[in-house]
Amino acid sequence: MAVPLDPEMFTGCPPVAAPIRIGDKWTAKIIRCLESGPRRFTELEKPLRGITPKVLTASLRAMERDGLLTRTAFDEIPPRVEYELTDLGRSLLEPMNAGCEWSRRHLAELMRARETWHASAP
């Protein structure tokens, strides 16, 4: 029997959108690309193989909206725009690093569990 969810569990957490975008496909990768300092749009496209310009633009805008990065446009010819992590964006590096460390420590165990499950699944 399923246990009903207590609505009080979600107090302070918006029901429609997660408070951070770290779970989407590109946010964590963009954060990693900006970890060492500001980058231009084209400098982000290269390591993010497979991302379209439209999706990169949308991801950068959403991250800027959420306060994870800043966009600086320089008054130059040709125009130059750089993206840089804010302190808020940088604060995600620690939990991301913890997740990577957990993966390094437990990946073999996780893969064995999956193999066992698949072997016994109907």
N, CA and C atoms as a LAMMPS dump frame, in Angstrom:
ITEM: TIMESTEP
0
ITEM: NUMBER OF ATOMS
366
ITEM: BOX BOUNDS ff ff ff
-5.0000000000000000e+02 5.0000000000000000e+02
-5.0000000000000000e+02 5.0000000000000000e+02
-5.0000000000000000e+02 5.0000000000000000e+02
ITEM: ATOMS id mol type element x y z
1 1 1 N 0.841 -1.17 0
2 1 2 C 0 0 0
3 1 3 C 0.893 1.242 0
4 2 1 N 0.563 2.201 -0.845
5 2 2 C 1.339 3.428 -0.934
6 2 3 C 1.051 4.329 0.252
7 3 1 N 2.106 4.966 0.735
8 3 2 C 1.955 5.911 1.841
9 3 3 C 1.632 7.268 1.241
10 4 1 N 0.55 7.923 1.689
11 4 2 C 0.217 9.236 1.126
12 4 3 C 1.292 10.254 1.47
13 5 1 N 1.538 11.15 0.525
14 5 2 C 2.525 12.204 0.747
15 5 3 C 1.951 13.279 1.644
16 6 1 N 2.752 13.722 2.565
17 6 2 C 2.372 14.805 3.459
18 6 3 C 2.707 16.122 2.776
19 7 1 N 1.726 16.976 2.473
20 7 2 C 2.001 18.244 1.788
21 7 3 C 2.966 19.134 2.565
22 8 1 N 3.059 18.951 3.881
23 8 2 C 3.976 19.753 4.687
24 8 3 C 5.434 19.478 4.33
25 9 1 N 5.687 18.299 3.718
26 9 2 C 7.062 17.962 3.309
27 9 3 C 7.603 18.985 2.323
28 10 1 N 6.721 19.587 1.548
29 10 2 C 7.141 20.454 0.458
30 10 3 C 7.033 21.938 0.793
31 11 1 N 6.819 22.264 2.04
32 11 2 C 6.719 23.656 2.438
33 11 3 C 8.023 24.37 2.095
34 12 1 N 7.91 25.477 1.409
35 12 2 C 9.093 26.253 1.036
36 12 3 C 9.723 25.809 -0.265
37 13 1 N 9.251 24.731 -0.862
38 13 2 C 9.789 24.257 -2.14
39 13 3 C 8.71 24.432 -3.196
40 14 1 N 8.975 25.213 -4.243
41 14 2 C 7.961 25.458 -5.258
42 14 3 C 7.493 24.151 -5.899
43 15 1 N 6.196 23.971 -6.05
44 15 2 C 5.682 22.725 -6.599
45 15 3 C 5.937 22.561 -8.091
46 16 1 N 6.124 23.668 -8.813
47 16 2 C 6.236 23.593 -10.264
48 16 3 C 7.679 23.431 -10.724
49 17 1 N 8.598 24.139 -10.109
50 17 2 C 9.98 24.127 -10.573
51 17 3 C 10.924 23.886 -9.403
52 18 1 N 11.926 23.071 -9.658
53 18 2 C 12.942 22.835 -8.629
54 18 3 C 13.694 24.14 -8.385
55 19 1 N 14.151 24.36 -7.153
56 19 2 C 14.836 25.616 -6.87
57 19 3 C 16.174 25.759 -7.589
58 20 1 N 16.814 24.658 -7.959
59 20 2 C 18.046 24.747 -8.736
60 20 3 C 17.923 23.863 -9.96
61 21 1 N 18.692 24.168 -10.976
62 21 2 C 18.612 23.479 -12.253
63 21 3 C 19.702 22.434 -12.421
64 22 1 N 20.329 22.034 -11.355
65 22 2 C 21.482 21.153 -11.455
66 22 3 C 21.136 19.804 -12.08
67 23 1 N 19.879 19.417 -12.022
68 23 2 C 19.488 18.112 -12.543
69 23 3 C 19.281 18.07 -14.049
70 24 1 N 19.278 19.198 -14.722
71 24 2 C 19.073 19.126 -16.168
72 24 3 C 20.35 18.644 -16.844
73 25 1 N 20.287 18.455 -18.121
74 25 2 C 21.393 17.817 -18.845
75 25 3 C 22.652 18.673 -18.902
76 26 1 N 22.529 19.993 -18.976
77 26 2 C 23.686 20.821 -19.292
78 26 3 C 24.213 21.691 -18.159
79 27 1 N 23.419 22.002 -17.156
80 27 2 C 23.832 22.956 -16.125
81 27 3 C 25.133 22.551 -15.44
82 28 1 N 25.22 21.316 -14.983
83 28 2 C 26.433 20.874 -14.291
84 28 3 C 27.643 20.947 -15.211
85 29 1 N 27.452 20.605 -16.476
86 29 2 C 28.561 20.66 -17.437
87 29 3 C 28.999 22.098 -17.677
88 30 1 N 28.047 23.018 -17.749
89 30 2 C 28.388 24.436 -17.929
90 30 3 C 29.133 24.947 -16.699
91 31 1 N 28.676 24.556 -15.52
92 31 2 C 29.364 24.959 -14.29
93 31 3 C 30.804 24.467 -14.321
94 32 1 N 31.017 23.228 -14.732
95 32 2 C 32.39 22.697 -14.824
96 32 3 C 33.216 23.492 -15.832
97 33 1 N 32.618 23.878 -16.942
98 33 2 C 33.349 24.652 -17.955
99 33 3 C 33.744 26.027 -17.426
100 34 1 N 32.937 26.589 -16.539
101 34 2 C 33.201 27.929 -16.01
102 34 3 C 33.981 27.896 -14.7
103 35 1 N 34.284 26.713 -14.203
104 35 2 C 34.959 26.563 -12.919
105 35 3 C 36.3 27.298 -12.884
106 36 1 N 37.034 27.28 -13.984
107 36 2 C 38.37 27.885 -13.987
108 36 3 C 38.364 29.371 -14.353
109 37 1 N 37.198 29.929 -14.651
110 37 2 C 37.122 31.354 -14.955
111 37 3 C 36.164 31.642 -16.092
112 38 1 N 36.056 32.929 -16.446
113 38 2 C 35.087 33.33 -17.475
114 38 3 C 35.419 32.728 -18.836
115 39 1 N 34.363 32.515 -19.611
116 39 2 C 34.51 31.993 -20.973
117 39 3 C 33.508 32.661 -21.896
118 40 1 N 33.885 32.698 -23.156
119 40 2 C 32.981 33.198 -24.189
120 40 3 C 32.075 32.064 -24.66
121 41 1 N 31.011 32.44 -25.351
122 41 2 C 30.023 31.476 -25.842
123 41 3 C 30.705 30.369 -26.644
124 42 1 N 31.556 30.753 -27.603
125 42 2 C 32.221 29.757 -28.451
126 42 3 C 33.183 28.887 -27.651
127 43 1 N 33.727 29.425 -26.572
128 43 2 C 34.615 28.633 -25.715
129 43 3 C 33.821 27.619 -24.892
130 44 1 N 32.54 27.85 -24.733
131 44 2 C 31.676 26.888 -24.042
132 44 3 C 31.185 25.809 -25.003
133 45 1 N 30.954 26.187 -26.258
134 45 2 C 30.437 25.233 -27.243
135 45 3 C 31.394 24.062 -27.47
136 46 1 N 32.698 24.359 -27.504
137 46 2 C 33.678 23.314 -27.84
138 46 3 C 33.674 22.159 -26.848
139 47 1 N 33.828 22.4 -25.536
140 47 2 C 33.828 21.252 -24.622
141 47 3 C 32.436 20.63 -24.425
142 48 1 N 31.387 21.367 -24.761
143 48 2 C 30.015 20.858 -24.602
144 48 3 C 29.536 20.256 -25.923
145 49 1 N 30.324 19.34 -26.456
146 49 2 C 29.966 18.721 -27.733
147 49 3 C 28.546 18.164 -27.656
148 50 1 N 27.782 18.455 -28.679
149 50 2 C 26.415 17.949 -28.728
150 50 3 C 25.36 18.973 -28.338
151 51 1 N 25.77 20.067 -27.722
152 51 2 C 24.792 21.09 -27.355
153 51 3 C 24.577 22.007 -28.558
154 52 1 N 23.34 22.345 -28.813
155 52 2 C 23.057 23.268 -29.912
156 52 3 C 23.179 24.703 -29.39
157 53 1 N 23.462 25.66 -30.272
158 53 2 C 23.517 27.054 -29.833
159 53 3 C 22.23 27.5 -29.142
160 54 1 N 21.088 27.03 -29.633
161 54 2 C 19.799 27.402 -29.039
162 54 3 C 19.69 26.893 -27.598
163 55 1 N 20.086 25.654 -27.364
164 55 2 C 20.001 25.07 -26.024
165 55 3 C 21.032 25.713 -25.104
166 56 1 N 22.235 25.99 -25.616
167 56 2 C 23.251 26.657 -24.801
168 56 3 C 22.765 28.043 -24.391
169 57 1 N 22.19 28.78 -25.328
170 57 2 C 21.656 30.105 -25.023
171 57 3 C 20.57 30.022 -23.956
172 58 1 N 19.647 29.089 -24.114
173 58 2 C 18.558 28.933 -23.143
174 58 3 C 19.105 28.54 -21.771
175 59 1 N 20.081 27.647 -21.738
176 59 2 C 20.667 27.215 -20.466
177 59 3 C 21.395 28.366 -19.78
178 60 1 N 22.168 29.133 -20.542
179 60 2 C 22.896 30.265 -19.973
180 60 3 C 21.924 31.32 -19.435
181 61 1 N 20.856 31.584 -20.173
182 61 2 C 19.859 32.56 -19.709
183 61 3 C 19.194 32.107 -18.418
184 62 1 N 18.842 30.826 -18.363
185 62 2 C 18.196 30.289 -17.159
186 62 3 C 19.159 30.337 -15.976
187 63 1 N 20.416 30.031 -16.209
188 63 2 C 21.408 30.073 -15.135
189 63 3 C 21.653 31.514 -14.679
190 64 1 N 21.632 32.455 -15.62
191 64 2 C 21.764 33.869 -15.257
192 64 3 C 20.556 34.314 -14.444
193 65 1 N 19.371 33.919 -14.877
194 65 2 C 18.14 34.24 -14.15
195 65 3 C 18.194 33.735 -12.722
196 66 1 N 18.742 32.53 -12.546
197 66 2 C 18.809 31.902 -11.232
198 66 3 C 19.987 32.391 -10.399
199 67 1 N 20.78 33.305 -10.958
200 67 2 C 21.894 33.883 -10.206
201 67 3 C 23.136 33.011 -10.149
202 68 1 N 23.216 31.992 -11.022
203 68 2 C 24.363 31.091 -11.009
204 68 3 C 25.547 31.625 -11.81
205 69 1 N 25.282 32.512 -12.758
206 69 2 C 26.361 33.096 -13.541
207 69 3 C 26.01 34.517 -13.939
208 70 1 N 27.043 35.231 -14.361
209 70 2 C 26.84 36.583 -14.883
210 70 3 C 27.219 36.593 -16.357
211 71 1 N 26.574 37.468 -17.083
212 71 2 C 26.852 37.685 -18.506
213 71 3 C 27.368 39.104 -18.625
214 72 1 N 28.58 39.248 -19.149
215 72 2 C 29.169 40.573 -19.315
216 72 3 C 29.401 40.824 -20.795
217 73 1 N 28.766 41.878 -21.315
218 73 2 C 28.949 42.278 -22.714
219 73 3 C 29.948 43.425 -22.752
220 74 1 N 30.984 43.268 -23.55
221 74 2 C 32.01 44.292 -23.688
222 74 3 C 31.728 45.118 -24.941
223 75 1 N 31.9 46.424 -24.824
224 75 2 C 31.641 47.336 -25.938
225 75 3 C 32.859 47.352 -26.854
226 76 1 N 32.952 46.316 -27.682
227 76 2 C 34.088 46.156 -28.595
228 76 3 C 33.574 45.773 -29.968
229 77 1 N 34.468 45.888 -30.932
230 77 2 C 34.143 45.446 -32.285
231 77 3 C 35.166 44.383 -32.643
232 78 1 N 34.795 43.145 -32.912
233 78 2 C 33.439 42.615 -32.795
234 78 3 C 33.002 42.505 -31.331
235 79 1 N 31.699 42.45 -31.094
236 79 2 C 31.193 42.362 -29.725
237 79 3 C 31.734 41.113 -29.024
238 80 1 N 31.968 41.256 -27.737
239 80 2 C 32.47 40.13 -26.934
240 80 3 C 31.596 39.994 -25.698
241 81 1 N 31.193 38.772 -25.412
242 81 2 C 30.373 38.47 -24.233
243 81 3 C 31.058 37.349 -23.476
244 82 1 N 31.155 37.51 -22.156
245 82 2 C 31.738 36.47 -21.311
246 82 3 C 30.75 36.049 -20.239
247 83 1 N 30.832 34.786 -19.886
248 83 2 C 30.004 34.213 -18.837
249 83 3 C 30.915 33.774 -17.701
250 84 1 N 30.483 34.054 -16.464
251 84 2 C 31.303 33.723 -15.31
252 84 3 C 30.399 33.285 -14.157
253 85 1 N 30.868 32.302 -13.402
254 85 2 C 30.1 31.848 -12.248
255 85 3 C 30.038 32.93 -11.186
256 86 1 N 28.89 33.044 -10.546
257 86 2 C 28.743 33.914 -9.379
258 86 3 C 29.162 33.104 -8.146
259 87 1 N 29.175 33.761 -6.997
260 87 2 C 29.451 33.029 -5.759
261 87 3 C 28.407 31.936 -5.547
262 88 1 N 27.167 32.232 -5.907
263 88 2 C 26.104 31.235 -5.784
264 88 3 C 26.381 30.038 -6.694
265 89 1 N 26.785 30.314 -7.921
266 89 2 C 27.125 29.231 -8.85
267 89 3 C 28.314 28.426 -8.355
268 90 1 N 29.322 29.114 -7.842
269 90 2 C 30.504 28.43 -7.301
270 90 3 C 30.155 27.565 -6.095
271 91 1 N 29.115 27.954 -5.358
272 91 2 C 28.733 27.166 -4.182
273 91 3 C 28.231 25.777 -4.574
274 92 1 N 27.89 25.579 -5.833
275 92 2 C 27.46 24.26 -6.293
276 92 3 C 28.637 23.327 -6.554
277 93 1 N 29.848 23.865 -6.648
278 93 2 C 31.009 23.019 -6.935
279 93 3 C 31.248 21.994 -5.828
280 94 1 N 31.076 22.395 -4.579
281 94 2 C 31.32 21.468 -3.473
282 94 3 C 30.368 20.269 -3.509
283 95 1 N 29.045 20.485 -3.613
284 95 2 C 28.175 19.299 -3.698
285 95 3 C 28.402 18.495 -4.98
286 96 1 N 28.75 19.158 -6.072
287 96 2 C 29.053 18.428 -7.301
288 96 3 C 30.293 17.562 -7.104
289 97 1 N 31.311 18.11 -6.456
290 97 2 C 32.528 17.341 -6.183
291 97 3 C 32.225 16.153 -5.275
292 98 1 N 31.342 16.378 -4.294
293 98 2 C 30.96 15.277 -3.397
294 98 3 C 30.256 14.173 -4.183
295 99 1 N 29.394 14.553 -5.114
296 99 2 C 28.713 13.567 -5.944
297 99 3 C 29.691 12.79 -6.82
298 100 1 N 30.682 13.477 -7.354
299 100 2 C 31.704 12.8 -8.17
300 100 3 C 32.521 11.833 -7.317
301 101 1 N 32.868 12.26 -6.121
302 101 2 C 33.636 11.393 -5.223
303 101 3 C 32.811 10.166 -4.839
304 102 1 N 31.53 10.359 -4.555
305 102 2 C 30.661 9.23 -4.244
306 102 3 C 30.649 8.249 -5.419
307 103 1 N 30.531 8.794 -6.636
308 103 2 C 30.514 7.941 -7.832
309 103 3 C 31.806 7.15 -7.969
310 104 1 N 32.945 7.817 -7.737
311 104 2 C 34.232 7.114 -7.833
312 104 3 C 34.307 5.967 -6.823
313 105 1 N 33.825 6.214 -5.629
314 105 2 C 33.902 5.2 -4.574
315 105 3 C 32.922 4.046 -4.762
316 106 1 N 31.771 4.325 -5.35
317 106 2 C 30.698 3.331 -5.362
318 106 3 C 30.283 2.845 -6.75
319 107 1 N 30.964 3.268 -7.793
320 107 2 C 30.54 2.899 -9.145
321 107 3 C 30.559 1.382 -9.354
322 108 1 N 31.615 0.716 -8.929
323 108 2 C 31.689 -0.741 -9.119
324 108 3 C 30.539 -1.441 -8.394
325 109 1 N 30.26 -1.006 -7.175
326 109 2 C 29.158 -1.581 -6.393
327 109 3 C 27.819 -1.335 -7.081
328 110 1 N 27.639 -0.139 -7.592
329 110 2 C 26.414 0.221 -8.303
330 110 3 C 26.235 -0.648 -9.54
331 111 1 N 27.32 -0.831 -10.295
332 111 2 C 27.238 -1.625 -11.52
333 111 3 C 26.935 -3.1 -11.199
334 112 1 N 27.532 -3.632 -10.122
335 112 2 C 27.229 -5.011 -9.709
336 112 3 C 25.748 -5.142 -9.334
337 113 1 N 25.222 -4.153 -8.62
338 113 2 C 23.807 -4.188 -8.232
339 113 3 C 22.917 -4.169 -9.47
340 114 1 N 23.262 -3.369 -10.447
341 114 2 C 22.467 -3.322 -11.684
342 114 3 C 22.518 -4.657 -12.413
343 115 1 N 23.722 -5.234 -12.507
344 115 2 C 23.86 -6.527 -13.192
345 115 3 C 23.042 -7.599 -12.477
346 116 1 N 23.091 -7.604 -11.159
347 116 2 C 22.312 -8.569 -10.378
348 116 3 C 20.827 -8.372 -10.617
349 117 1 N 20.391 -7.137 -10.601
350 117 2 C 18.981 -6.848 -10.829
351 117 3 C 18.542 -7.292 -12.21
352 118 1 N 19.329 -6.947 -13.231
353 118 2 C 18.964 -7.32 -14.616
354 118 3 C 18.952 -8.844 -14.794
355 119 1 N 19.871 -9.528 -14.122
356 119 2 C 19.932 -10.987 -14.23
357 119 3 C 18.699 -11.641 -13.614
358 120 1 N 18.118 -11.023 -12.601
359 120 2 C 16.957 -11.618 -11.93
360 120 3 C 15.627 -10.999 -12.352
361 121 1 N 15.666 -9.973 -13.182
362 121 2 C 14.435 -9.303 -13.62
363 121 3 C 13.672 -10.196 -14.59
364 122 1 N 12.341 -10.165 -14.523
365 122 2 C 11.53 -11.01 -15.439
366 122 3 C 11.639 -10.567 -16.874
